[in-house]
């Protein structure tokens, strides 16, 4: 039997249209809202777990799962707090790296449908990526746990479409460690962040070396070369916009108009949408 938690999730899922979530609405649909498969993709959670939550067969989601569902379902601040309550959890306090994407930030992202955009928290966990980001960098909905963390992926050697020169890689790695150290100083009681740093220090000699060096600072805007399996190499500007009030980072990839890279991005907008329709 569906619990109050399950009923609320179903109501909110029915309320969000695919268009509003940045997904194609093609094909026959029995309801105007999101399919379970679409909510699972947006939240980075398995379809089976979504089903069990809605049917009342799973009743104790983690705070990370609740936060991901709140983002995917575009809940207001009050609705988010209500969802945490239904899960018998307390919303994260000020000593934890915030992961809430406010409606105003969401509206900004909605206007950038033709631009690859990803949103991370201050610890570099990927919170949200639009379809253009997925088309450019690969579908992030399959990433689980630490795989969603940019520092973890880079220092653990996870394959990436980004191509660095040796000098660029050294600079990028130093910037990531400097950013992460600054975040750790702001949120010293965040257990997930402490665990991430401890794991990277233990498993990555390069991370440990940079961490011990005490580098502190911020990641800067850069140009990135991406080796895409369908359109080949393209070099883009990668701007990092900071939402200071919520400690969010918005990654925006763009190309100068009229360039070959801009043409390839335009092609990706078609290829990416077609891939999403084929998957649906």
C-alpha positions in Angstrom: 0.0 0.0 0.0 1.3 3.4 -0.9 2.5 5.5 2.0 2.0 9.3 2.3 5.6 9.6 1.0 4.8 7.5 -2.0 1.6 9.4 -2.7 3.4 12.7 -2.5 6.1 11.5 -4.9 3.5 10.4 -7.4 1.6 13.7 -7.2 4.7 15.7 -7.7 5.8 13.5 -10.6 2.5 13.9 -12.3 2.9 17.7 -11.9 6.2 18.1 -13.8 6.0 18.0 -17.6 8.9 16.6 -19.6 9.3 20.1 -21.3 9.6 21.7 -17.9 12.3 19.2 -17.0 14.2 19.7 -20.2 13.2 16.4 -21.7 11.6 15.7 -25.1 7.9 15.0 -24.9 7.7 13.0 -28.1 5.9 9.6 -28.4 2.6 8.4 -26.8 2.2 9.3 -23.1 -0.5 8.1 -20.8 0.0 11.0 -18.5 1.2 14.6 -18.8 3.9 14.3 -16.1 7.2 12.5 -15.8 7.5 8.7 -16.3 9.3 6.9 -13.5 12.1 6.2 -15.9 12.5 10.0 -16.5 12.4 10.8 -12.8 15.0 8.1 -12.2 17.3 9.6 -14.9 16.9 13.1 -13.5 17.5 12.1 -9.9 20.3 9.5 -10.6 18.2 6.8 -8.8 17.2 3.4 -10.1 13.7 3.0 -11.6 13.1 0.1 -9.3 13.8 2.2 -6.2 11.4 4.9 -7.4 8.7 2.3 -7.9 9.3 0.8 -4.4 9.1 4.3 -2.8 5.9 5.1 -4.6 4.3 1.8 -3.7 5.4 1.9 -0.1 7.8 -1.0 -0.3 10.7 1.3 0.5 10.2 3.8 3.3 13.6 5.1 4.5 15.4 6.9 1.7 18.7 8.6 2.6 19.1 12.3 2.8 21.0 12.2 -0.5 18.1 10.4 -2.3 15.6 12.9 -0.8 17.6 15.9 -2.0 18.0 14.4 -5.4 14.2 13.8 -5.7 13.5 17.3 -4.5 15.8 18.7 -7.3 14.3 16.5 -10.0 10.7 17.2 -9.0 11.5 21.0 -8.8 10.1 21.3 -5.3 9.8 24.6 -3.5 11.5 25.2 -0.2 8.4 24.3 1.8 7.8 21.2 -0.3 11.4 20.1 0.1 11.1 20.4 3.9 7.9 18.4 3.8 9.5 15.6 1.8 12.3 15.4 4.3 9.7 15.2 7.0 7.8 12.4 5.2 11.1 10.5 5.0 11.6 11.1 8.8 14.7 13.1 8.1 15.8 16.6 9.1 16.8 18.9 6.2 20.6 19.4 6.1 21.8 22.3 8.3 24.3 25.0 7.7 27.2 22.7 8.6 26.6 20.5 5.5 27.5 21.4 1.9 24.2 22.6 0.5 22.7 20.8 -2.5 19.3 22.6 -2.9 18.7 24.2 -6.3 16.4 27.2 -5.7 13.5 27.9 -8.1 15.4 31.1 -9.3 18.5 29.1 -10.3 16.2 26.5 -11.9 14.6 29.2 -14.0 18.0 30.4 -15.1 18.9 26.9 -16.2 15.6 26.6 -18.1 16.6 29.5 -20.3 19.8 27.9 -21.3 18.3 24.9 -23.2 20.7 25.2 -26.1 23.8 25.5 -23.9 25.6 22.7 -22.0 25.1 23.4 -18.4 25.8 21.4 -15.2 25.3 22.4 -11.6 27.6 21.1 -8.8 27.7 21.8 -5.1 30.7 23.3 -3.4 32.2 19.8 -3.0 32.0 19.2 -6.8 29.2 16.7 -6.7 27.1 16.9 -9.9 23.6 17.9 -8.9 21.9 18.6 -12.2 22.8 18.5 -15.9 20.7 19.6 -18.8 20.3 17.5 -22.0 22.9 19.5 -23.8 25.5 18.8 -21.1 24.6 15.1 -21.3 25.0 15.2 -25.1 28.4 16.8 -24.8 30.0 15.0 -21.8 28.1 11.8 -21.7 24.9 10.8 -19.8 25.5 11.5 -16.1 22.3 9.8 -15.0 24.2 6.5 -14.8 26.7 7.9 -12.3 26.2 6.7 -8.7 27.7 7.7 -5.4 31.2 9.0 -5.6 31.1 8.7 -9.4 29.1 12.0 -9.4 32.0 13.9 -7.8 34.3 15.7 -10.2 37.4 15.4 -8.0 36.8 11.7 -7.4 36.4 11.0 -11.1 39.6 13.0 -12.0 41.9 11.7 -9.3 40.6 8.1 -9.6 41.3 8.0 -13.3 37.8 7.6 -14.5 37.7 7.9 -18.4 36.6 11.4 -19.5 35.9 13.1 -22.9 38.0 16.1 -21.8 41.5 16.1 -23.2 44.3 18.0 -21.2 47.9 18.7 -22.0 50.2 17.7 -19.1 50.4 21.3 -18.0 46.7 21.8 -18.2 46.1 18.7 -16.1 48.5 19.8 -13.4 46.9 23.2 -13.2 43.4 21.7 -13.2 44.3 19.2 -10.5 45.8 21.9 -8.3 42.7 24.0 -8.8 40.3 21.2 -7.8 42.3 20.4 -4.6 42.4 24.1 -3.7 38.7 24.4 -4.2 38.0 21.3 -2.2 40.2 22.5 0.7 38.4 25.8 0.8 35.0 24.0 0.9 36.3 21.7 3.7 37.2 24.7 5.7 33.7 26.1 5.4 32.0 22.8 6.2 34.3 21.0 8.7 31.5 18.9 10.1 30.2 17.5 6.7 30.8 13.8 7.0 30.4 13.0 3.3 33.0 15.6 2.5 35.4 14.3 5.2 35.0 10.8 3.8 35.7 12.0 0.2 38.9 13.8 1.2 40.1 10.8 3.3 39.5 8.4 0.5 41.3 10.5 -2.1 44.2 11.0 0.2 44.5 7.3 0.7 44.0 6.2 -2.9 45.5 9.0 -5.0 49.1 9.9 -4.5 48.7 13.0 -6.6 45.8 14.2 -4.5 47.6 13.5 -1.3 50.7 15.4 -2.6 48.6 18.5 -3.4 46.5 18.3 -0.2 49.7 18.1 1.9 51.0 21.2 0.0 48.2 23.2 1.5 46.9 24.8 -1.7 43.8 26.9 -1.1 41.9 28.9 -3.7 39.2 28.6 -6.4 38.8 26.9 -9.7 39.0 29.4 -12.5 37.3 29.6 -15.9 39.1 27.7 -18.6 39.0 26.4 -22.2 38.4 22.7 -22.5 38.9 20.4 -25.4 36.4 17.6 -25.6 36.8 14.5 -27.7 33.2 13.6 -28.7 32.5 10.2 -30.2 30.2 11.6 -32.8 31.4 15.1 -33.7 35.1 14.8 -32.9 37.2 17.4 -31.1 35.8 20.7 -30.1 37.4 23.4 -27.9 34.9 25.3 -25.7 35.0 28.1 -23.1 34.0 26.6 -19.7 32.8 29.4 -17.4 32.2 28.7 -13.7 29.4 30.9 -12.3 29.0 30.9 -8.5 25.8 31.3 -6.6 27.3 32.5 -3.4 24.1 32.5 -1.3 23.5 28.8 -2.0 27.2 27.8 -2.6 26.4 26.3 -6.0 28.6 26.2 -9.0 27.1 26.5 -12.5 29.3 25.2 -15.3 28.5 26.7 -18.7 30.1 25.5 -22.0 30.0 27.8 -25.0 31.6 28.5 -28.3 32.3 31.7 -30.2 29.6 32.2 -32.9 30.5 31.2 -36.4 33.3 28.8 -35.4 33.5 25.1 -36.1 33.0 24.4 -32.4 29.7 26.4 -32.5 28.6 24.3 -35.5 29.4 21.1 -33.7 27.5 22.2 -30.6 24.5 22.9 -32.8 24.8 19.4 -34.3 25.0 18.0 -30.7 21.7 19.7 -29.8 20.0 17.6 -32.5 21.9 14.4 -31.8 21.4 14.7 -28.0 17.6 15.2 -28.3 17.3 12.3 -30.8 19.2 10.0 -28.4 16.9 10.9 -25.5 13.8 10.2 -27.7 15.4 6.8 -28.8 16.0 5.9 -25.1 12.4 6.8 -24.1 
